[in-house]
Amino acid sequence: MFDGYLTELWTVMLDLSPALILGLLLAGVLRVYFPEGLVRAHLSQPTLGSAVRAALIGVPMPLCSCGVVPTAIGLRNQGASKGATTSFLISTPQTGVDSVLVSAAFLGWPFALFKVAAAFATGVAGGWLVSRLTDEEAPAVADDEQGEHWRTAGNRLTAVWRYALFDILAAIDLWLIAGILLAAAITTVVPPDYFQQVSWSQGLPGMLLVLVIALPMYVCTTSSVPIAASLIAAGMPAGSALVFLMAGPATNIATMGAVYRALGGRVLGLYLGTVIVASIGLGMGFEFVLGNVTADVQAHRHVSAAWWEIAAAVVLVCLMTFLLLRRIWQRYLGPRPGAAVDAGDVTFSVEGMTCQHCVANVTNALQSVADVEHVSADLGSGIVRIKGVQLHPELLRSVITRAGYRVSDTPG
């Protein structure tokens, strides 16, 4: 069992790493190379129009649920509204140019086109609900924010990597690690042919069963299509297979944790609720309209990983190990919170910062204090460094407390 778990853990890493690194780089490119006001001009308003535009951008992009998270966080950091960010998060991983062609080959064009329409509609609905039911906060990072790591880079390529590593991956790495470990455990316990062995896989019960299994599992959009085709050929209704194709790529445990970290619990609830209700509703609608769709089974199974998948997995392991060691140093081995680092420098360990908006809150509160010249807040470790002249640690501690966060007396 343990050997099987390790095998599945490595398989999840191979599947996840290329897409995640691609998403991190894309987020960095968008942040560093795109004009500062482009995202803010078109996606910043908590309106239906912003949700529609975000879905239109996301539907053709070939990013899976883990690859889309850093890209979406990058859009949010550039000023995209919560609704637009959620629309992008939901619509993008469900489809893409590559998966549309694969879906058409395996399941036919009616199925492929319905899946595209479902991804777009689900993204718009989720974005609109988030815009209507949550308070739109100020952009998490202002254009002139001094605390972003990438702004200190010497050139743009270095800035892309610094933004991807320190401003995006460092904020979600612990959630990703937990999600990867759990996803491997689920895959080990639930065999690939589980659905084929269940006799009551028809109708709504079958859709609910597929949903329960698909939501926490990691499966990318394109690779999920052969699985769906095999399930249909084994007797599962096309509507249940559509639920799998929507809920499986749209989210997994790692994505849930990252969304909670970046956007908060209410957005996560609306995000999951939209995916659940829409996948069940559209699955039943598909069976009603196109229930006689059949699939030619051409199941694909990877017997060996490509060199670039192995390289991406190794790189991701190294990056997350580096961030873990960096966090340990900053929390336990670095300067003691509240102590002077250099002349005029003070560092604190702050608890309660869960997203970039929290970072902005702490930064803005401290920058309002006289004699504070610069604030650098690290979301991943919770370490906040303040530079200035004649700083008073107790005053700074009280400012952070009044802002709604807690300063630890000892790192941790």
C-alpha positions in Angstrom: 0.0 0.0 0.0 2.8 2.4 0.9 4.7 1.7 -2.3 1.5 2.3 -4.2 1.0 5.6 -2.4 4.5 6.8 -3.3 3.9 5.8 -6.9 0.6 7.8 -6.9 2.3 10.7 -5.2 5.0 10.8 -7.9 2.2 10.5 -10.6 0.3 13.4 -9.2 3.5 15.5 -9.1 4.2 14.6 -12.8 0.7 15.6 -13.8 0.5 18.7 -11.7 4.0 20.2 -12.0 4.1 21.3 -15.7 0.8 23.0 -15.5 1.5 24.7 -12.2 4.9 26.0 -13.3 3.3 27.2 -16.6 0.6 29.0 -14.5 3.3 30.6 -12.3 5.3 31.8 -15.3 2.1 33.1 -17.0 1.2 35.0 -13.8 4.7 36.5 -13.7 4.5 37.5 -17.3 1.1 39.1 -16.9 2.3 41.0 -13.8 5.6 42.3 -15.2 5.0 42.8 -18.9 1.4 43.8 -19.1 0.5 47.5 -18.7 -0.3 48.2 -15.0 -3.9 49.4 -15.7 -5.0 46.8 -18.3 -6.5 44.3 -16.0 -7.9 47.0 -13.7 -9.6 48.7 -16.7 -11.5 45.6 -17.9 -11.8 43.2 -15.0 -11.9 45.4 -11.9 -15.6 46.1 -11.6 -17.8 43.7 -9.6 -20.2 43.4 -12.5 -21.6 40.8 -14.8 -19.6 42.3 -17.7 -16.3 41.7 -15.8 -17.3 38.0 -15.2 -18.2 37.6 -18.9 -14.9 39.0 -20.0 -12.9 36.9 -17.6 -14.7 33.7 -18.8 -14.0 34.7 -22.4 -10.4 35.0 -21.6 -10.3 31.8 -19.6 -12.2 29.3 -21.8 -9.6 28.9 -24.6 -6.6 28.9 -22.2 -5.0 25.5 -21.8 -4.6 25.6 -18.0 -5.7 23.0 -15.5 -7.1 23.6 -12.0 -3.7 23.9 -10.4 -2.1 25.9 -13.3 -5.0 28.4 -13.2 -4.7 29.3 -9.6 -1.4 31.3 -9.7 -2.6 33.0 -12.9 -5.9 33.9 -11.2 -4.1 35.2 -8.1 -1.9 37.3 -10.4 -5.0 38.8 -12.0 -6.4 39.5 -8.6 -3.2 41.2 -7.5 -3.3 43.4 -10.6 -6.8 44.6 -9.7 -9.3 42.1 -11.0 -12.5 41.9 -9.0 -13.3 38.9 -6.9 -16.1 38.0 -9.3 -13.9 38.2 -12.4 -11.2 36.2 -10.6 -13.7 33.5 -9.7 -15.2 33.4 -13.2 -11.6 32.9 -14.6 -11.0 30.2 -11.9 -14.1 28.2 -12.8 -14.2 28.5 -16.6 -10.5 28.1 -17.5 -9.7 24.6 -16.2 -12.8 23.0 -17.6 -11.8 23.4 -21.2 -9.2 24.8 -23.5 -8.3 24.7 -27.2 -6.5 21.4 -26.8 -9.2 19.7 -24.7 -11.9 20.7 -27.1 -10.2 18.9 -30.0 -9.6 15.8 -27.8 -13.2 15.9 -26.6 -14.5 16.0 -30.1 -12.2 13.0 -31.1 -13.3 10.9 -28.1 -16.9 12.0 -27.5 -18.1 13.8 -30.7 -18.6 17.5 -31.4 -22.0 17.8 -29.7 -20.4 16.7 -26.4 -17.3 18.9 -27.0 -19.3 22.1 -27.8 -21.7 21.5 -24.9 -18.7 21.2 -22.6 -17.4 24.6 -23.8 -20.8 26.2 -23.3 -21.0 24.7 -19.8 -17.6 26.0 -18.8 -18.4 29.5 -20.0 -21.9 29.6 -18.3 -20.5 28.1 -15.1 -17.7 30.7 -14.9 -20.1 33.6 -15.5 -22.6 32.3 -13.0 -19.9 31.8 -10.3 -18.4 35.2 -11.0 -21.7 37.0 -10.9 -22.7 35.3 -7.6 -19.4 36.3 -6.0 -19.9 39.9 -7.2 -23.4 40.0 -5.8 -22.9 38.2 -2.5 -19.4 39.3 -1.3 -18.0 42.7 -0.5 -15.5 43.9 -3.1 -12.4 45.0 -1.3 -9.7 47.2 -2.5 -7.2 45.6 -4.9 -4.9 43.4 -2.9 -1.8 45.1 -4.1 -1.7 48.7 -5.3 0.3 49.8 -8.3 2.9 51.5 -6.2 3.1 48.8 -3.6 6.6 48.6 -2.3 6.4 45.3 -0.7 6.3 43.1 -3.8 9.5 41.1 -4.2 9.6 41.3 -8.0 10.0 45.1 -8.0 13.5 44.8 -6.6 14.7 42.6 -9.5 17.4 43.9 -11.9 15.6 42.9 -15.1 12.2 41.7 -16.3 13.0 38.0 -16.6 14.3 37.9 -13.0 11.2 39.9 -12.0 8.9 37.2 -13.5 10.6 34.5 -11.5 10.6 36.5 -8.3 7.0 37.3 -8.6 6.1 33.7 -9.4 8.1 32.3 -6.6 7.8 34.8 -3.7 4.5 36.6 -4.4 2.5 33.6 -5.7 3.9 30.2 -4.9 5.0 31.2 -1.4 1.4 32.1 -0.6 0.0 28.7 -1.5 2.8 26.2 -1.2 1.7 24.7 2.1 -1.9 24.2 0.8 -0.5 22.6 -2.4 1.7 20.2 -0.4 -1.3 19.2 1.7 -3.5 18.8 -1.5 -0.9 16.8 -3.3 -0.5 14.4 -0.3 -4.3 14.0 0.0 -4.9 13.6 -3.7 -2.4 10.8 -3.9 -4.0 9.1 -0.9 -7.5 9.4 -2.6 -6.1 8.0 -5.9 -4.5 5.1 -4.0 -7.7 4.2 -2.2 -10.1 4.7 -5.1 -9.1 2.5 -8.0 -9.4 3.9 -11.6 -12.2 1.4 -12.5 -14.3 2.2 -9.4 -17.2 3.7 -11.3 -17.4 0.7 -13.5 -18.0 -1.6 -10.5 -20.9 0.4 -9.1 -24.3 -0.8 -10.1 -26.3 2.2 -9.1 -24.3 4.7 -11.3 -27.4 5.8 -13.3 -29.3 9.0 -13.0 -28.9 11.5 -10.1 -27.3 9.0 -7.6 -24.6 8.3 -10.2 -23.9 12.0 -10.7 -23.6 12.6 -7.0 -21.2 9.6 -6.7 -19.1 11.0 -9.5 -19.2 14.4 -7.9 -18.0 13.2 -4.5 -15.1 11.4 -6.1 -14.2 14.1 -8.7 -14.2 17.2 -6.5 -11.1 16.4 -4.4 -9.2 14.6 -7.1 -6.6 16.2 -9.4 -7.3 15.5 -13.0 -6.4 17.8 -15.9 -8.9 18.7 -18.6 -7.4 16.9 -21.5 -6.5 13.7 -19.6 -10.0 13.5 -18.1 -11.5 13.0 -21.6 -10.3 9.5 -22.2 -11.4 8.5 -18.7 -14.9 9.9 -19.4 -15.0 8.0 -22.7 -14.1 4.8 -20.9 -16.8 5.4 -18.3 -19.5 6.0 -21.0 -18.4 2.8 -22.8 -18.6 0.9 -19.5 -22.3 1.9 -19.1 -22.2 5.2 -17.3 -24.6 7.8 -18.7 -23.1 10.7 -20.7 -24.6 13.2 -18.1 -22.6 11.6 -15.3 -19.5 11.7 -17.5 -20.1 15.4 -18.1 -20.2 15.9 -14.3 -16.8 14.3 -14.1 -15.5 16.5 -16.9 -16.7 19.6 -15.2 -16.1 19.0 -11.5 -12.8 17.0 -11.9 -10.8 19.6 -13.8 -12.5 22.6 -12.1 -11.2 21.9 -8.6 -9.2 19.6 -6.3 -8.0 19.7 -2.7 -5.0 21.8 -3.6 -7.1 24.3 -5.5 -9.6 24.6 -2.7 -6.9 25.4 -0.2 -5.3 27.9 -2.6 -8.6 29.6 -3.3 -9.3 29.9 0.4 -5.9 31.3 1.0 -6.2 33.9 -1.8 -9.8 34.9 -1.8 -11.3 33.8 1.5 -13.9 31.3 2.8 -17.0 32.9 1.4 -15.6 33.0 -2.2 -14.5 29.3 -1.8 -18.0 28.4 -0.7 -19.6 30.1 -3.7 -16.9 28.7 -6.0 -17.6 25.1 -4.9 -21.3 25.6 -4.8 -21.4 26.9 -8.4 -19.3 24.0 -9.6 -21.5 21.4 -7.8 -24.9 22.9 -8.7 -23.9 23.7 -12.3 -22.3 20.3 -13.0 -25.3 18.4 -11.7 -27.8 20.7 -13.5 -26.0 20.7 -16.8 -25.4 17.0 -16.6 -29.1 16.3 -16.2 -29.8 18.9 -19.0 -27.3 17.2 -21.3 -28.9 13.8 -20.7 -32.3 15.3 -21.5 -31.2 17.0 -24.7 -28.4 14.8 -26.0 -28.7 11.7 -23.9 -28.1 9.3 -26.7 -24.5 10.4 -27.3 -22.1 7.5 -27.4 -18.3 7.5 -27.3 -15.7 5.4 -29.2 -13.3 4.2 -26.5 -9.7 5.0 -27.1 -8.4 4.9 -23.6 -4.9 6.3 -23.1 -2.7 5.4 -20.2 0.8 6.9 -19.7 3.3 4.1 -19.2 6.3 6.5 -18.9 6.7 10.1 -18.1 8.1 12.6 -20.6 11.4 14.2 -19.7 9.8 17.6 -19.3 7.3 16.2 -16.9 10.1 14.8 -14.7 12.0 18.0 -15.0 9.0 20.1 -14.0 8.3 17.8 -11.0 11.9 18.0 -9.8 11.9 21.8 -10.2 8.7 22.2 -8.3 10.0 19.9 -5.4 13.1 22.1 -5.2 11.2 25.3 -5.2 8.8 24.2 -2.5 11.7 22.8 -0.4 13.5 26.1 -0.7 10.3 28.0 0.4 9.9 25.6 3.4 13.5 26.1 4.5 13.2 29.9 4.0 10.0 29.9 6.1 11.8 27.9 8.9 14.7 30.3 8.9 12.5 33.4 9.0 10.2 32.0 11.7 12.6 30.1 14.0 16.3 30.9 13.2 16.1 34.5 11.9 15.9 37.8 13.9 13.6 37.6 16.9 10.2 39.4 16.4 10.2 42.9 17.7 14.0 43.1 17.8 16.1 45.5 15.7 17.7 43.9 12.6 19.8 46.9 11.5 19.8 50.4 12.7 16.2 51.6 12.5 14.8 48.1 11.4 12.2 46.1 13.2 10.8 42.7 12.4 7.5 41.0 13.6 5.9 37.6 13.2 2.2 38.4 12.3 -0.6 35.9 12.5 -3.9 36.2 10.6 -2.6 37.3 7.2 -4.4 34.9 4.8 -4.3 36.7 1.5 -2.6 39.6 -0.3 -5.3 41.9 0.8 -4.3 41.2 4.4 -0.7 42.1 3.4 -1.9 45.4 2.0 -3.9 46.1 5.2 -0.9 45.5 7.4 1.4 47.5 5.1 -0.9 50.5 4.8 -1.5 50.6 8.6 2.3 50.6 9.3 3.1 53.1 6.6 0.7 55.6 8.2 3.0 55.7 11.2 5.5 58.6 11.3 9.1 57.7 10.8 8.2 54.4 8.9 10.0 54.5 5.6 9.4 51.1 4.1 7.3 48.0 5.0 7.9 44.5 3.6 5.3 41.9 4.6 5.8 38.2 3.5 2.5 36.3 3.3 4.1 32.9 3.2 6.1 33.2 6.5 4.0 36.0 8.2 7.2 38.0 8.7 6.8 41.8 8.5 9.9 44.0 8.4 9.7 47.7 9.0 12.5 50.2 8.1 12.6 53.7 9.4 14.2 56.0 11.9 13.6 56.0 15.7 11.0 53.2 15.4 9.2 52.1 18.6 8.4 48.4 18.5 5.5 48.6 21.0 3.8 51.3 18.9 4.2 49.3 15.8 2.8 46.2 17.6 -0.3 48.1 18.6 -0.8 49.4 15.1 -0.8 45.9 13.7 -3.2 44.7 16.5 -5.6 47.6 15.8 -5.6 46.5 12.1 -7.1 43.2 13.2 -3.9 40.9 13.3 -1.9 39.4 16.1 1.8 39.8 16.7 3.5 36.7 18.1 5.9 37.1 21.0 7.9 34.3 19.6 8.2 33.2 15.9 5.5 30.7 14.9 
